[in-house]
Amino acid sequence: MQAVKEWAVSRTQAYENVNIRNFSSSWSDGLAFCAIIHSYYPDAFQFSDLSKEDKRRNFHLAFTSAQKYVSCDPLLEVDDMIRMGKRPDSKSVFVYVSFLRQKLLAANPEPDEPTTTEGAE
């Protein structure tokens, strides 16, 4: 759980209005999800145009972008996230973020991962 949280924090630390401290309230406005997607796909949408008040748009944008770019199934529903308000279910959020992380890392290997030089000569 800690590794997923550290990854999420590192991917979003430069984003305004995103401060990941947990897997519940930190995700309640959808901006953290959007920031993670945007950190890998900056041309997908204009993050600075997003508002923490427009939760429905943020969730929809994040979940549809995740599905479009890395085939990450929407394990969370926009309406459910809206209904949960400021305290989304932490287990549900953790499962989705873990799945999203797996898909993003598979599609976009981190630059600090070891690379092989085999056959380069």
Solvent accessible surface area in square Angstrom, and as a share of the most:
residue,aa,sasa,rsa
1,M,142,0.64
2,Q,107,0.48
3,A,61,0.47
4,V,13,0.08
5,K,52,0.22
6,E,99,0.44
7,W,20,0.07
8,A,0,0.00
9,V,55,0.32
10,S,62,0.40
11,R,53,0.19
12,T,2,0.01
13,Q,140,0.62
14,A,97,0.75
15,Y,39,0.15
16,E,137,0.62
17,N,91,0.47
18,V,18,0.10
19,N,96,0.49
20,I,13,0.06
21,R,136,0.50
22,N,48,0.25
23,F,12,0.05
24,S,8,0.05
25,S,30,0.19
26,S,14,0.09
27,W,0,0.00
28,S,13,0.09
29,D,24,0.12
30,G,0,0.00
31,L,3,0.02
32,A,1,0.01
33,F,1,0.00
34,C,0,0.00
35,A,0,0.00
36,I,0,0.00
37,I,1,0.01
38,H,28,0.13
39,S,28,0.18
40,Y,28,0.11
41,Y,45,0.17
42,P,81,0.51
43,D,146,0.76
44,A,30,0.23
45,F,28,0.12
46,Q,110,0.49
47,F,21,0.09
48,S,88,0.57
49,D,91,0.47
50,L,21,0.10
51,S,44,0.28
52,K,96,0.41
53,E,134,0.60
54,D,59,0.30
55,K,56,0.24
56,R,121,0.44
57,R,112,0.41
58,N,0,0.00
59,F,0,0.00
60,H,105,0.47
61,L,36,0.18
62,A,2,0.01
63,F,7,0.03
64,T,58,0.34
65,S,9,0.06
66,A,0,0.00
67,Q,84,0.37
68,K,153,0.65
69,Y,75,0.28
70,V,13,0.07
71,S,72,0.47
72,C,0,0.00
73,D,73,0.38
74,P,54,0.34
75,L,91,0.45
76,L,13,0.06
77,E,101,0.45
78,V,27,0.16
79,D,70,0.36
80,D,55,0.28
81,M,1,0.00
82,I,57,0.29
83,R,177,0.65
84,M,63,0.28
85,G,24,0.23
86,K,149,0.63
87,R,162,0.59
88,P,2,0.01
89,D,65,0.34
90,S,51,0.33
91,K,150,0.64
92,S,42,0.27
93,V,0,0.00
94,F,43,0.18
95,V,84,0.48
96,Y,1,0.00
97,V,0,0.00
98,S,32,0.20
99,F,54,0.22
100,L,1,0.01
101,R,68,0.25
102,Q,118,0.52
103,K,58,0.25
104,L,0,0.00
105,L,39,0.19
106,A,84,0.65
107,A,57,0.44
108,N,38,0.19
109,P,94,0.59
110,E,36,0.16
111,P,127,0.80
112,D,123,0.64
113,E,81,0.36
114,P,136,0.85
115,T,118,0.69
116,T,110,0.64
117,T,109,0.63
118,E,158,0.71
119,G,80,0.77
120,A,79,0.61
121,E,213,0.96
